[in-house]
Amino acid sequence: MPTTRATVRASRAQAADPDTVSVIHDLVRPREAKVLPDMLGPYHLIRTLGSGGVGRVFLAEHRAMRRPAAVKVLSDEATADPELLERFYREARALAVLDHPNIVRAYDVREAEGFHFLVLEYAPGQDLEVLLRKRGPLPSAEAVGYIWQAAAGLAHAHAKGFIHRDVKPGNLLVDESGGVKLLDLGLARSNRPGDGSVSGRVDSGTVMCTPDYVAPEQARGEPPDARTDVYSLGVTLYALLTGRPPFEGTVAQKLIAHQSKKPRPVHEVRPEVPHGLSEVVARMMAKTPAKRYASMAEVSAALAPYKAGSPSAETARFAVTVPTKGTTDWAAITADSDAKPWQAKRRPVWPVLLGATVLAVVGLSLNWLVRHGA
């Protein structure tokens, strides 16, 4: 049987105090899973929207208000773990403080029928991880638009004293209108007065992350700051543009790579991505926090020229499709209805001069005929 946190605690307790063994065995003995009812408090659970390591999320409806909501129900295993239970309520407290269109809103948190659950804003859509699996690499302007919105939500969280620490495509929901909402603040680290002791106690000795998107300092277990989220958001943009995260391998290999290995530049993986945008991603993913953008406001400013509708984005797109001097491949140009470089070329003068000469000769001939005919 694999060793778990509970069995380790039991073995340590047995060595220290045999009288406590029976009590601890009662705590760690497998329990029958509780059956989740159709109603939790005033919320009617309709169907499952998703599931994860600590529980499931349901589409629900408030019985009296008829308002749809997403209800996140903590699993029995997570409920029995004091650390996971604390993180669950930490997410609720974080969302209670935050109020931004690019962050999912929380309506309530409570316990009913022996289940702990968090009531969230319901936004029909899909997360970027699902979108990436369905479509592969996204157009540059579309990917930048999503990340630009995520940066706005993260800027608000940072201003309120929260570091997300788990920014990744799976935690960015795209709703039906194309709006992005930041999800899952269960790993959020609070720098607010009075909250640090809770975060420190729960996180002590623990590296919490998603290996594909973890910042180097986070992988080393160092205290995070806003630049930690900048790195993970940069890796997320890298994945949206190239179709995959920058590093492959085991969990350990990925953690080491984020700390020491330089990723292949985006424009080399996908040449149609503007070189300038590739440089923005590289700076977001700098190994040293001091070399990254210092804030999400700086990230937003750097990304703005590459958003859809930006004149600079159109210029960048045009620069990728126009052939260089000496080439004859005009198919790339004519395929783009907006790219018409020949309009700027100077028309040749000789046809005009030839036409004028012909008209002059004809005029003189007619004049000679008229005079001599008279």
Buried (B, 14 or more C-beta within 10 A) or exposed (E): EEEEEBBEEBEEBBEEEEEEBEEBBEEBEEEEEEEBEEEBBBBBBEEEBBEEEBBBBBBBBBEEEEBBBBBBBBBBBBBBBEBBBBBBBBBBBBBEBBEBEBBBBBBBBBEBEEBBBBBBBBBEBEBBBBBBEEEEBBBBBBBBBBBBBBBBBBBBBBBBBBBBBBBBBBBBBBBEEEBBBBBBBBBBBBBEEEBEEBBEEBBEEEEBBBBBBBBBBBBEEEEBBBBBBBBBBBBBBBBBBBBBBBBEEEEEEBBBBBBEEEBEBBBEBBEEBBBBBBBBBBBBBBBEBEEBBEBBBBBBEBBEBBBBEBEEBBEBBBEBEBEEEEEEEEEEBEEEEEBEEEEEEEEEEEEEEEEEEEEEEEEEEEEEEEEEEE
